[in-house]
Amino acid sequence: MNKNYDVIVVGSGVAGLYCALNLKPDARVLLLCKRQLTLSNSSLAQGGVAAVIDEENDSITSHQNDTLIAGGFKNNPDSLKLLVTKGPEEVRKLIDYDVDFDRDETGNIHMTLEGGHSKPRILHHKDCTGREIVEKLIEAVKKLPNVTVMEDTMVCDLKKSGHGFSIDALHVKENRRETYSAHFCLLATGGIGRVYKYTTNSKIATGDGIALAYRIGAKIKNLHLVQFHPTAFNNADTRECFLISESVRGEGAYLLNCNRERFMDRYDERLELAPRDVVSNAIIKEGQRVGSDRFFLDITYKPADFIRGRFPMIYRNLMDQGYDMTKDLIPVYPCQHYLMGGIDVGLHGETSIDGLYAAGECSHTGVHGNNRLASNSLLEALVFSKQAALDINRRLEEPLPALSPYSFPVQENPLPLPKGIRTEVRGIMQKAHFVVPNPAEALRGFERLRELKNLLNEGNFEITPDFVEARSLTTVAYLMLKEVI
């Protein structure tokens, strides 16, 4: 088996797949996937991808301004300009990969409106846009003879080795560890949602890439900038917590308090279509005002056929939980959704470690500022993974020295992972750094997280998937609270 490559891509969401598709066709690429190729935060993206493809009725400047307003004008201006100007080109290329965006009765791509956008510029495939994009990109990647794909492969460690990188990979099903090396490495490992007790993220979103980058000295920035989606499904009986897309409000759903009253007019003139952080904070304040954390979305006044056709996945998921969104109010509450911070990168996805790149949610490009505008996440993944691929392609044209793989140590008499660490971490973060942060809980939690981080990074524990995720979660949670205490 070949163990040396030109490029290793870690992650199979939109950023990882799109980078692989844009690398030179003669580059030897290894794409590592933690579980199945289709399991990623990208696949769970419901609303769509924002891009100005109708310049007669929209403009790049308008998209840029909306993103600045949502981000509190803390956005990186150079990264933002790149996002909104390069974005339309990359979104059009998705159509070349047969991504089936919804169209109106005239055959034109249908664009919807979401919170914070001043124009309808969200391209979508019903309410499962991310899954549609990921599936089509997977099909394209599988056709590439230069790309080797390994599923159920967890990256346990990353080392800078000479002029390249070595990865300690655990093939989970065989419980077998192998070392793979490459001249360049792109981390596209997604978000950190499982740091929290309640999240809309997939079960693999444990911040692995950020922890790997941190351990080899890469700059990590703004991990405390966490976005809480205001309308996650909130079933008090089952604790089930999945996303009710922004586009439901975009199509006219009302947000109601426990008294079945609309209330957003008390907090923002944009009502239900204010940016996510505004709506999440409004829900918390309204809950304090009325003394209840019961909130609802109401779209029942729309025709039932329209609701079922526009939101088939959400409709099915809610029916499974005993709710018919054509007739019933949908219980909702804010929930961890997205990370604006991450591995700090430049305009080509380059980190502070030469040859190491990052793209997608695990990266910090600065485009989102303090709060991400709806449907800019898939766009960021496309644009900056393409930028990383172009930079790697340029460097692959240069003469490269031979790889010198790192020899990862063999464990002797490893200890089992102590029970309850991940549950403890999630409890700490839920108390310390939810929608309205709690400084006292943050300070208390930080001290405990430091103990746990040191324990897992310095102890001789058996390398298992549970251990790797627990170590990632404690590291990421520690870094998040370190920024706010």
C-alpha positions in Angstrom: 0.0 0.0 0.0 1.3 3.5 -0.9 1.8 5.6 2.2 3.4 8.7 0.6 1.3 11.3 -1.2 1.6 14.8 -2.5 -1.4 16.0 -0.6 -3.4 14.6 2.4 -6.9 16.0 2.8 -8.5 15.4 6.1 -12.3 15.6 5.9 -15.0 14.8 3.4 -17.4 17.8 3.7 -17.7 20.4 0.9 -14.3 21.9 1.7 -12.4 18.6 1.6 -14.2 17.3 -1.5 -13.9 20.5 -3.4 -10.2 20.9 -2.6 -9.6 17.4 -4.0 -11.5 18.2 -7.2 -9.4 21.3 -7.8 -6.0 19.8 -7.2 -3.7 19.0 -10.2 -4.9 15.8 -11.9 -1.4 14.3 -11.5 -1.1 15.1 -7.8 -1.2 12.0 -5.6 -4.0 12.8 -3.1 -5.2 10.9 -0.1 -8.6 11.9 1.3 -9.3 10.7 4.8 -12.9 10.4 6.1 -13.6 9.9 9.8 -16.8 7.8 9.2 -18.8 7.6 6.0 -18.3 10.0 3.2 -21.8 11.4 3.5 -21.5 12.1 7.2 -20.5 15.7 7.7 -21.9 19.1 8.8 -22.0 20.0 5.1 -24.5 17.2 4.5 -26.8 18.7 7.2 -26.9 22.2 5.7 -30.5 22.7 4.9 -31.0 26.3 3.8 -28.7 26.7 0.8 -25.7 28.6 -0.5 -25.7 32.4 -0.9 -24.3 33.9 -4.0 -25.1 36.8 -6.4 -25.9 35.1 -9.6 -28.6 37.5 -10.6 -26.8 40.8 -11.0 -29.8 42.6 -12.5 -31.7 42.3 -9.2 -28.8 41.9 -6.7 -25.2 43.1 -6.3 -21.9 41.9 -4.9 -21.9 45.1 -2.8 -25.2 44.3 -1.3 -24.1 40.8 -0.3 -20.9 42.2 1.1 -22.8 44.8 3.2 -25.3 42.2 4.5 -22.4 40.1 5.6 -20.7 43.0 7.3 -23.9 44.0 9.2 -24.4 40.4 10.4 -20.8 40.2 11.5 -20.9 43.4 13.5 -18.4 44.9 11.0 -15.6 42.7 12.5 -15.1 40.9 9.2 -11.8 40.6 7.5 -12.3 42.9 4.5 -9.9 41.1 2.2 -11.4 37.7 2.9 -14.9 39.0 2.6 -14.2 40.6 -0.8 -12.8 37.3 -2.0 -15.8 35.4 -0.7 -18.5 37.5 -2.4 -16.6 38.1 -5.7 -15.3 34.5 -6.2 -18.4 32.9 -4.8 -20.7 33.1 -7.8 -18.2 31.4 -10.1 -17.8 28.5 -7.7 -21.5 28.1 -7.2 -22.0 28.0 -11.0 -19.5 25.2 -11.1 -21.7 23.2 -8.8 -24.2 23.2 -11.5 -21.6 21.6 -13.8 -21.3 18.9 -11.2 -25.1 18.3 -11.7 -26.1 19.8 -8.4 -29.9 20.1 -8.8 -30.8 23.5 -7.4 -34.6 24.2 -7.3 -36.1 26.2 -10.2 -39.2 28.3 -10.6 -42.0 27.7 -13.1 -40.0 29.5 -15.8 -37.0 27.2 -15.4 -34.8 29.8 -13.6 -33.0 29.0 -10.4 -35.3 29.8 -7.5 -33.6 32.0 -4.9 -35.0 32.3 -1.4 -34.6 34.9 1.4 -33.0 34.2 4.8 -32.3 36.2 7.9 -29.9 39.1 7.4 -30.1 39.1 3.6 -31.6 42.2 1.9 -32.2 40.2 -1.3 -33.3 36.7 -2.1 -29.9 35.1 -3.1 -30.0 31.7 -1.6 -29.8 28.8 -4.0 -31.2 25.6 -2.6 -32.3 22.1 -3.2 -35.6 21.8 -1.3 -34.4 21.8 2.4 -31.5 19.5 2.0 -29.0 21.6 -0.1 -25.9 20.4 1.7 -26.7 16.7 1.1 -27.4 17.3 -2.6 -24.0 19.2 -3.0 -22.0 16.6 -1.0 -23.5 13.7 -2.9 -22.7 15.2 -6.3 -19.2 16.1 -5.2 -18.6 12.6 -3.9 -19.6 11.2 -7.3 -17.1 13.5 -9.0 -14.3 12.7 -6.5 -14.8 8.9 -7.0 -14.1 9.3 -10.7 -10.6 10.8 -10.1 -7.9 8.2 -10.6 -5.4 10.4 -8.6 -7.5 10.5 -5.4 -7.4 7.6 -2.9 -10.4 7.8 -0.5 -10.3 6.1 2.9 -13.5 6.0 5.0 -13.7 5.1 8.7 -10.2 6.5 9.2 -9.6 8.7 12.1 -6.6 11.0 12.4 -5.1 10.4 15.8 -2.0 12.7 15.4 -0.3 15.1 13.0 3.4 15.9 12.9 5.5 18.1 10.8 8.2 15.8 9.4 11.1 17.4 7.5 9.6 19.1 4.5 6.2 17.4 4.8 3.6 16.0 7.3 2.9 12.6 8.7 -0.4 11.5 10.0 -1.1 8.7 12.5 -4.3 7.2 11.1 -6.6 4.7 12.9 -8.5 2.4 10.5 -11.5 2.0 12.9 -13.1 -1.1 11.6 -9.8 -3.1 11.5 -8.5 -1.3 14.7 -5.3 -0.8 12.8 -3.0 2.2 12.8 -0.9 3.3 9.8 1.3 6.3 9.1 0.7 8.3 5.9 2.9 11.2 4.8 2.6 14.0 2.3 4.2 17.3 1.2 1.1 19.2 2.0 -1.9 18.8 4.3 -5.4 20.4 4.2 -7.5 20.1 7.4 -11.2 20.3 6.5 -12.6 18.6 9.6 -15.7 20.7 10.3 -17.0 22.1 13.5 -17.0 21.7 17.3 -20.7 21.2 18.0 -20.2 18.1 20.2 -18.4 20.4 22.7 -22.0 21.3 23.7 -24.8 19.2 25.2 -27.2 20.5 22.5 -26.1 21.0 18.9 -27.3 20.8 15.3 -24.0 19.4 14.2 -23.3 15.8 13.2 -21.9 13.3 15.7 -18.4 13.6 14.2 -18.1 17.3 14.9 -15.6 17.1 17.8 -13.0 19.8 16.7 -10.4 17.2 15.7 -8.7 19.4 13.1 -8.4 22.4 15.4 -6.9 20.2 18.2 -4.4 18.7 15.7 -3.3 22.1 14.4 -3.0 23.5 17.9 -0.7 20.6 19.0 1.7 21.3 16.2 1.8 25.0 17.0 -0.6 26.5 14.4 -2.3 29.8 15.3 -5.9 29.4 16.5 -8.1 32.4 16.6 -11.5 33.5 17.9 -12.8 30.1 19.1 -15.1 31.9 21.4 -17.2 33.2 18.5 -19.9 30.5 18.5 -23.1 30.9 16.6 -26.3 29.6 18.2 -29.1 28.9 15.8 -32.3 30.4 17.2 -34.6 27.7 15.8 -33.5 24.2 16.6 -36.3 21.7 17.2 -36.8 21.5 21.0 -38.7 18.4 22.0 -38.7 18.5 25.8 -39.6 14.8 26.0 -37.0 13.3 23.7 -34.3 16.0 23.9 -34.1 15.6 20.1 -32.4 18.6 18.6 -32.2 19.1 14.8 -32.2 22.3 12.8 -35.3 24.0 11.6 -33.8 25.9 8.7 -33.6 29.7 8.5 -35.5 29.3 5.2 -38.7 28.3 7.1 -38.7 31.9 8.5 -37.6 33.1 5.1 -40.8 31.6 3.7 -42.9 33.5 6.3 -42.9 31.5 9.6 -43.7 33.4 12.7 -41.8 33.1 15.9 -44.1 32.8 19.0 -43.5 32.9 22.8 -45.2 30.6 25.3 -48.4 32.6 25.0 -48.5 32.1 21.2 -47.7 35.7 20.6 -45.2 37.2 18.1 -42.6 39.1 20.0 -39.7 40.0 17.7 -41.0 43.5 17.2 -39.9 44.2 20.8 -36.2 43.5 19.9 -35.5 44.2 16.2 -37.3 45.9 13.3 -36.3 43.0 11.0 -38.5 40.8 13.1 -38.1 37.0 12.4 -35.5 37.8 9.6 -33.0 39.5 11.8 -29.5 37.8 11.9 -29.2 34.7 14.0 -27.4 36.2 17.0 -30.1 38.9 17.3 -32.9 36.3 17.2 -31.2 34.0 19.7 -30.6 36.8 22.1 -34.2 38.0 21.7 -35.5 34.5 22.6 -33.4 34.5 25.7 -34.6 38.0 26.7 -38.2 37.2 25.9 -37.9 34.0 27.9 -36.8 36.0 30.9 -39.6 38.5 30.4 -42.4 35.9 30.2 -40.8 33.4 32.6 -40.7 30.5 30.1 -38.3 28.8 27.7 -41.1 27.5 25.5 -41.0 29.0 22.0 -42.6 28.0 18.7 -42.4 28.5 14.9 -45.8 28.8 13.1 -46.1 28.4 9.4 -49.5 26.7 9.5 -51.1 29.6 7.6 -49.3 28.6 4.4 -50.8 25.9 2.1 -50.0 22.4 3.3 -48.9 21.3 -0.2 -46.4 24.2 -0.3 -45.0 23.3 3.1 -44.5 19.6 2.3 -43.0 20.4 -1.1 -40.6 23.2 0.1 -39.5 21.4 3.3 -39.8 17.7 2.7 -36.9 16.7 5.0 -38.0 18.9 7.9 -41.6 17.8 7.4 -40.6 14.1 7.7 -38.3 14.7 10.7 -41.0 16.5 12.5 -43.6 13.9 11.7 -41.3 11.3 13.2 -41.4 13.3 16.4 -45.2 13.6 16.3 -45.5 17.1 14.9 -47.2 18.0 11.6 -45.8 21.4 10.6 -48.8 22.0 8.3 -51.1 22.0 11.4 -48.9 22.2 14.5 -46.7 24.8 16.1 -43.0 23.7 16.1 -41.3 23.9 19.5 -37.9 25.6 19.0 -35.0 27.0 21.1 -31.5 28.3 20.4 -28.8 25.6 20.0 -25.1 25.5 19.1 -24.8 25.6 15.4 -21.6 27.0 13.9 -18.1 28.2 14.8 -16.8 31.5 13.3 -13.3 31.0 14.7 -10.8 28.2 14.1 -7.4 27.6 12.6 -6.3 31.0 11.4 -5.7 31.1 7.7 -4.8 33.6 5.0 -6.4 34.2 1.6 -5.2 30.9 0.3 -6.2 28.8 3.3 -2.6 28.8 4.5 -2.0 28.4 8.2 1.0 29.7 10.3 2.7 26.3 9.7 4.3 26.1 6.2 2.6 23.5 4.0 -0.5 23.2 6.3 -3.8 24.5 5.1 -7.3 24.6 6.5 -10.7 25.2 5.0 -14.4 25.1 5.9 -15.7 25.4 9.5 -12.5 24.4 11.2 -10.7 27.4 9.7 -10.8 31.1 10.6 -10.8 33.2 7.5 -12.4 36.2 9.2 -15.2 36.5 6.5 -18.0 36.1 9.1 -16.8 38.6 11.7 -18.6 38.1 15.0 -21.6 36.2 13.5 -22.1 34.3 10.3 -24.7 35.4 7.8 -27.1 32.6 6.8 -25.9 30.4 3.9 -22.4 31.9 3.8 -20.9 28.7 5.2 -21.1 26.5 2.1 -19.9 29.5 0.1 -16.8 29.9 2.3 -16.0 26.2 2.1 -16.1 26.3 -1.7 -14.1 29.5 -2.2 -11.4 28.9 0.3 -10.8 25.2 -0.4 -10.4 26.2 -4.1 -7.9 28.9 -3.0 -6.0 26.3 -1.0 -6.0 23.9 -3.9 -4.7 26.6 -6.3 -1.8 27.5 -3.9 -0.9 23.8 -3.4 -0.9 23.3 -7.2 1.5 26.2 -7.6 3.8 24.8 -5.0 3.6 21.3 -6.6 5.2 22.8 -9.7 8.4 23.4 -7.7 11.0 20.7 -7.0 10.1 19.0 -3.7 12.5 17.1 -1.5 12.0 13.5 -0.5 9.6 12.9 2.3 10.9 11.7 5.6 8.0 10.1 7.5 7.7 10.5 11.2 7.7 7.4 13.4 4.9 7.6 15.8 5.7 5.9 19.1 4.3 2.4 19.9 2.3 2.4 23.2 3.2 0.1 26.0 0.6 -0.8 28.6 -1.9 2.0 27.7 -4.6 3.0 30.1 -8.3 3.0 29.3 -10.1 6.3 28.8 -11.7 7.5 32.1 -15.5 7.5 31.8 -17.6 10.6 31.7 -15.1 13.1 30.4 -17.0 14.1 27.3 -20.2 14.5 29.3 -18.5 16.7 31.8 -17.0 18.9 29.0 -20.4 19.4 27.5 -22.0 20.3 30.8 -19.3 22.9 31.4 -19.7 24.5 28.0 -23.5 24.6 28.2 -23.3 26.5 31.5 -20.3 28.7 30.7 -20.6 29.8 27.1 -24.2 29.6 25.8 -26.1 32.5 24.1 -25.4 34.8 27.0 -22.0 33.8 28.5 -21.6 33.3 32.2 -18.2 34.7 33.4 -18.2 32.9 36.7 -19.0 29.5 35.1 -16.4 30.2 32.4 -13.6 30.7 35.0 -14.6 27.7 37.0 -14.9 25.6 33.8 -11.6 26.7 32.4 -9.7 25.5 35.5 -11.3 22.0 35.2 -10.8 21.9 31.4 -7.1 22.7 31.9 -6.8 19.7 34.2 -8.6 17.4 31.7 -6.6 18.7 28.7 -3.3 18.1 30.5 -4.5 14.6 31.6 -5.4 13.5 28.1 -2.5 15.1 26.2 0.2 13.9 28.6 -1.2 10.5 29.8 -0.6 7.1 28.2 -4.1 6.2 27.1 -5.2 3.6 24.6 -5.7 5.2 21.2 -9.3 4.6 20.4 -12.0 6.8 18.6 -13.5 7.7 22.0 -10.1 8.8 23.3 -9.3 10.9 20.2 -12.6 12.7 20.4 -12.4 13.3 24.2 -8.9 14.8 23.7 -10.2 17.0 20.9 -13.2 18.2 22.9 -11.2 19.0 26.0 -8.6 20.9 24.0 -11.1 22.9 22.0 -13.3 23.7 25.0 -10.1 24.8 27.0 -9.1 27.1 24.1 -12.6 28.6 23.9 -12.9 29.5 27.5 -9.2 30.7 27.6 -10.2 33.5 25.2 -13.1 34.7 27.4 -11.9 34.5 31.0 
